[in-house]
Structure formats: structure tokens, C-alpha cells
Amino acid sequence: MPELHLTPTTGMILVFLVVVCGHRFRKAWKEQEDGWQRRAWIFGVPALLGLLALGFLPLEY
């Protein structure tokens, strides 16, 4: 099994996606319009997974 790692480019893209998803999660939670819980899950889960990947996968140069 190949070892999992992040390159600097994939790490940068992942940081961008985490920021965007986190912002959309916060916006859905703050406004609480119709269907906000579904949108919060849709944006919260990718943000969580991205943060876990950034925290636990090593960066390879």
C-alpha cells in the first residue's frame, strides 16, 4: 500500500477548500434559513475531513 502524503500544491488546495466550506457552514448556521441543517452537514463534513487530512497526513516536498 503506497504511503499517503500531501504535496504542497494539494495541501494549498485543501486549505482553500476547508476555508470555503467552513465559511459556508458558518453562514448556514448563522442565518438558519429553511434547510440550513442539510446545508450545514453538506459543508461541515468536507471541512472536517479536510482539517483531519491537513492535521494527520504528512507533507512531502
N, CA, C and O atoms as a GROMACS GRO file, in nm:
protein
  244
    1MET      N    1   0.084  -0.118   0.000
    1MET     CA    2   0.000   0.000   0.000
    1MET      C    3   0.089   0.124   0.000
    1MET      O    4   0.175   0.140   0.086
    2PRO      N    5   0.067   0.213  -0.097
    2PRO     CA    6   0.151   0.334  -0.100
    2PRO      C    7   0.120   0.424   0.018
    2PRO      O    8   0.006   0.432   0.066
    3GLU      N    9   0.223   0.491   0.064
    3GLU     CA   10   0.207   0.581   0.178
    3GLU      C   11   0.134   0.707   0.136
    3GLU      O   12   0.164   0.765   0.032
    4LEU      N   13   0.038   0.750   0.216
    4LEU     CA   14  -0.037   0.870   0.187
    4LEU      C   15   0.042   0.993   0.230
    4LEU      O   16   0.103   0.994   0.337
    5HIS      N   17   0.040   1.094   0.147
    5HIS     CA   18   0.107   1.220   0.179
    5HIS      C   19   0.043   1.332   0.098
    5HIS      O   20  -0.030   1.307   0.002
    6LEU      N   21   0.069   1.454   0.137
    6LEU     CA   22   0.022   1.573   0.066
    6LEU      C   23   0.141   1.643   0.003
    6LEU      O   24   0.246   1.659   0.066
    7THR      N   25   0.124   1.685  -0.120
    7THR     CA   26   0.224   1.771  -0.182
    7THR      C   27   0.191   1.915  -0.144
    7THR      O   28   0.079   1.941  -0.098
    8PRO      N   29   0.282   2.007  -0.160
    8PRO     CA   30   0.249   2.146  -0.127
    8PRO      C   31   0.128   2.199  -0.206
    8PRO      O   32   0.048   2.276  -0.153
    9THR      N   33   0.116   2.159  -0.332
    9THR     CA   34   0.003   2.206  -0.413
    9THR      C   35  -0.128   2.150  -0.362
    9THR      O   36  -0.225   2.224  -0.348
   10THR      N   37  -0.133   2.019  -0.334
   10THR     CA   38  -0.257   1.962  -0.284
   10THR      C   39  -0.290   2.014  -0.145
   10THR      O   40  -0.407   2.030  -0.110
   11GLY      N   41  -0.189   2.041  -0.065
   11GLY     CA   42  -0.212   2.100   0.066
   11GLY      C   43  -0.272   2.239   0.056
   11GLY      O   44  -0.362   2.274   0.132
   12MET      N   45  -0.222   2.318  -0.038
   12MET     CA   46  -0.274   2.453  -0.058
   12MET      C   47  -0.419   2.450  -0.108
   12MET      O   48  -0.502   2.528  -0.062
   13ILE      N   49  -0.448   2.360  -0.199
   13ILE     CA   50  -0.584   2.345  -0.250
   13ILE      C   51  -0.677   2.299  -0.138
   13ILE      O   52  -0.790   2.347  -0.127
   14LEU      N   53  -0.630   2.207  -0.056
   14LEU     CA   54  -0.710   2.157   0.056
   14LEU      C   55  -0.738   2.267   0.158
   14LEU      O   56  -0.848   2.274   0.212
   15VAL      N   57  -0.640   2.352   0.186
   15VAL     CA   58  -0.662   2.464   0.278
   15VAL      C   59  -0.769   2.557   0.221
   15VAL      O   60  -0.857   2.602   0.295
   16PHE      N   61  -0.761   2.586   0.093
   16PHE     CA   62  -0.861   2.673   0.030
   16PHE      C   63  -1.001   2.613   0.041
   16PHE      O   64  -1.096   2.683   0.076
   17LEU      N   65  -1.015   2.483   0.013
   17LEU     CA   66  -1.145   2.417   0.020
   17LEU      C   67  -1.199   2.414   0.163
   17LEU      O   68  -1.319   2.430   0.185
   18VAL      N   69  -1.111   2.392   0.260
   18VAL     CA   70  -1.154   2.391   0.401
   18VAL      C   71  -1.205   2.530   0.441
   18VAL      O   72  -1.306   2.541   0.511
   19VAL      N   73  -1.136   2.634   0.398
   19VAL     CA   74  -1.179   2.771   0.432
   19VAL      C   75  -1.314   2.801   0.369
   19VAL      O   76  -1.402   2.857   0.435
   20VAL      N   77  -1.333   2.766   0.242
   20VAL     CA   78  -1.459   2.792   0.175
   20VAL      C   79  -1.573   2.713   0.239
   20VAL      O   80  -1.679   2.768   0.267
   21CYS      N   81  -1.551   2.584   0.262
   21CYS     CA   82  -1.655   2.501   0.324
   21CYS      C   83  -1.686   2.547   0.467
   21CYS      O   84  -1.802   2.548   0.508
   22GLY      N   85  -1.584   2.586   0.542
   22GLY     CA   86  -1.605   2.635   0.676
   22GLY      C   87  -1.684   2.765   0.678
   22GLY      O   88  -1.769   2.785   0.765
   23HIS      N   89  -1.656   2.851   0.584
   23HIS     CA   90  -1.730   2.977   0.574
   23HIS      C   91  -1.877   2.951   0.540
   23HIS      O   92  -1.966   3.011   0.599
   24ARG      N   93  -1.900   2.861   0.444
   24ARG     CA   94  -2.039   2.829   0.407
   24ARG      C   95  -2.112   2.759   0.521
   24ARG      O   96  -2.232   2.781   0.539
   25PHE      N   97  -2.042   2.675   0.599
   25PHE     CA   98  -2.102   2.612   0.715
   25PHE      C   99  -2.144   2.717   0.817
   25PHE      O  100  -2.256   2.713   0.868
   26ARG      N  101  -2.056   2.810   0.846
   26ARG     CA  102  -2.086   2.915   0.944
   26ARG      C  103  -2.202   3.002   0.896
   26ARG      O  104  -2.287   3.041   0.976
   27LYS      N  105  -2.205   3.033   0.767
   27LYS     CA  106  -2.312   3.114   0.711
   27LYS      C  107  -2.447   3.042   0.723
   27LYS      O  108  -2.546   3.104   0.761
   28ALA      N  109  -2.450   2.913   0.692
   28ALA     CA  110  -2.575   2.836   0.704
   28ALA      C  111  -2.620   2.830   0.849
   28ALA      O  112  -2.739   2.841   0.877
   29TRP      N  113  -2.526   2.813   0.942
   29TRP     CA  114  -2.560   2.804   1.084
   29TRP      C  115  -2.610   2.939   1.137
   29TRP      O  116  -2.705   2.944   1.215
   30LYS      N  117  -2.545   3.045   1.094
   30LYS     CA  118  -2.578   3.178   1.144
   30LYS      C  119  -2.715   3.225   1.094
   30LYS      O  120  -2.793   3.281   1.171
   31GLU      N  121  -2.745   3.203   0.966
   31GLU     CA  122  -2.869   3.254   0.908
   31GLU      C  123  -2.989   3.166   0.942
   31GLU      O  124  -3.100   3.217   0.959
   32GLN      N  125  -2.970   3.037   0.952
   32GLN     CA  126  -3.073   2.938   0.984
   32GLN      C  127  -3.201   2.955   0.902
   32GLN      O  128  -3.311   2.960   0.956
   33GLU      N  129  -3.184   2.965   0.771
   33GLU     CA  130  -3.298   2.969   0.680
   33GLU      C  131  -3.349   2.827   0.660
   33GLU      O  132  -3.292   2.733   0.714
   34ASP      N  133  -3.454   2.811   0.582
   34ASP     CA  134  -3.509   2.678   0.556
   34ASP      C  135  -3.403   2.586   0.497
   34ASP      O  136  -3.332   2.625   0.404
   35GLY      N  137  -3.391   2.467   0.550
   35GLY     CA  138  -3.294   2.370   0.502
   35GLY      C  139  -3.152   2.395   0.550
   35GLY      O  140  -3.058   2.340   0.493
   36TRP      N  141  -3.134   2.477   0.652
   36TRP     CA  142  -3.000   2.513   0.696
   36TRP      C  143  -2.924   2.394   0.753
   36TRP      O  144  -2.802   2.387   0.739
   37GLN      N  145  -2.994   2.300   0.816
   37GLN     CA  146  -2.924   2.185   0.876
   37GLN      C  147  -2.862   2.096   0.768
   37GLN      O  148  -2.750   2.047   0.785
   38ARG      N  149  -2.933   2.077   0.659
   38ARG     CA  150  -2.879   1.996   0.549
   38ARG      C  151  -2.757   2.064   0.488
   38ARG      O  152  -2.656   1.998   0.462
   39ARG      N  153  -2.767   2.195   0.466
   39ARG     CA  154  -2.652   2.270   0.412
   39ARG      C  155  -2.535   2.268   0.508
   39ARG      O  156  -2.419   2.261   0.466
   40ALA      N  157  -2.564   2.276   0.638
   40ALA     CA  158  -2.456   2.271   0.737
   40ALA      C  159  -2.384   2.137   0.730
   40ALA      O  160  -2.261   2.133   0.739
   41TRP      N  161  -2.456   2.029   0.716
   41TRP     CA  162  -2.393   1.898   0.702
   41TRP      C  163  -2.315   1.887   0.571
   41TRP      O  164  -2.205   1.832   0.568
   42ILE      N  165  -2.372   1.941   0.463
   42ILE     CA  166  -2.306   1.933   0.332
   42ILE      C  167  -2.172   2.005   0.334
   42ILE      O  168  -2.077   1.959   0.272
   43PHE      N  169  -2.164   2.117   0.404
   43PHE     CA  170  -2.039   2.193   0.408
   43PHE      C  171  -1.953   2.157   0.528
   43PHE      O  172  -1.831   2.174   0.524
   44GLY      N  173  -2.014   2.109   0.635
   44GLY     CA  174  -1.938   2.078   0.756
   44GLY      C  175  -1.855   1.952   0.745
   44GLY      O  176  -1.742   1.946   0.794
   45VAL      N  177  -1.910   1.850   0.680
   45VAL     CA  178  -1.837   1.723   0.669
   45VAL      C  179  -1.711   1.738   0.584
   45VAL      O  180  -1.605   1.691   0.627
   46PRO      N  181  -1.717   1.800   0.465
   46PRO     CA  182  -1.590   1.819   0.391
   46PRO      C  183  -1.489   1.906   0.466
   46PRO      O  184  -1.369   1.881   0.458
   47ALA      N  185  -1.536   2.007   0.538
   47ALA     CA  186  -1.444   2.090   0.616
   47ALA      C  187  -1.376   2.006   0.723
   47ALA      O  188  -1.255   2.017   0.743
   48LEU      N  189  -1.452   1.922   0.792
   48LEU     CA  190  -1.394   1.835   0.894
   48LEU      C  191  -1.294   1.737   0.835
   48LEU      O  192  -1.184   1.720   0.888
   49LEU      N  193  -1.331   1.673   0.725
   49LEU     CA  194  -1.240   1.576   0.662
   49LEU      C  195  -1.113   1.644   0.612
   49LEU      O  196  -1.004   1.588   0.623
   50GLY      N  197  -1.127   1.764   0.557
   50GLY     CA  198  -1.010   1.838   0.511
   50GLY      C  199  -0.917   1.877   0.625
   50GLY      O  200  -0.795   1.868   0.612
   51LEU      N  201  -0.976   1.920   0.737
   51LEU     CA  202  -0.893   1.954   0.852
   51LEU      C  203  -0.822   1.831   0.908
   51LEU      O  204  -0.706   1.839   0.948
   52LEU      N  205  -0.891   1.718   0.911
   52LEU     CA  206  -0.827   1.594   0.957
   52LEU      C  207  -0.712   1.554   0.864
   52LEU      O  208  -0.606   1.512   0.911
   53ALA      N  209  -0.734   1.567   0.733
   53ALA     CA  210  -0.628   1.535   0.638
   53ALA      C  211  -0.508   1.628   0.657
   53ALA      O  212  -0.394   1.584   0.655
   54LEU      N  213  -0.536   1.757   0.674
   54LEU     CA  214  -0.426   1.852   0.694
   54LEU      C  215  -0.353   1.826   0.824
   54LEU      O  216  -0.232   1.849   0.834
   55GLY      N  217  -0.424   1.780   0.924
   55GLY     CA  218  -0.363   1.757   1.054
   55GLY      C  219  -0.284   1.628   1.064
   55GLY      O  220  -0.186   1.622   1.138
   56PHE      N  221  -0.325   1.526   0.990
   56PHE     CA  222  -0.265   1.394   1.011
   56PHE      C  223  -0.186   1.338   0.892
   56PHE      O  224  -0.113   1.241   0.910
   57LEU      N  225  -0.199   1.395   0.775
   57LEU     CA  226  -0.121   1.347   0.662
   57LEU      C  227   0.008   1.428   0.652
   57LEU      O  228   0.006   1.550   0.662
   58PRO      N  229   0.120   1.361   0.633
   58PRO     CA  230   0.246   1.435   0.624
   58PRO      C  231   0.258   1.511   0.491
   58PRO      O  232   0.198   1.472   0.391
   59LEU      N  233   0.333   1.617   0.493
   59LEU     CA  234   0.359   1.697   0.376
   59LEU      C  235   0.490   1.651   0.314
   59LEU      O  236   0.593   1.647   0.382
   60GLU      N  237   0.486   1.617   0.187
   60GLU     CA  238   0.607   1.571   0.117
   60GLU      C  239   0.653   1.680   0.022
   60GLU      O  240   0.573   1.734  -0.054
   61TYR      N  241   0.782   1.714   0.026
   61TYR     CA  242   0.837   1.820  -0.057
   61TYR      C  243   0.883   1.768  -0.188
   61TYR      O  244   0.932   1.845  -0.271
   0.00000   0.00000   0.00000
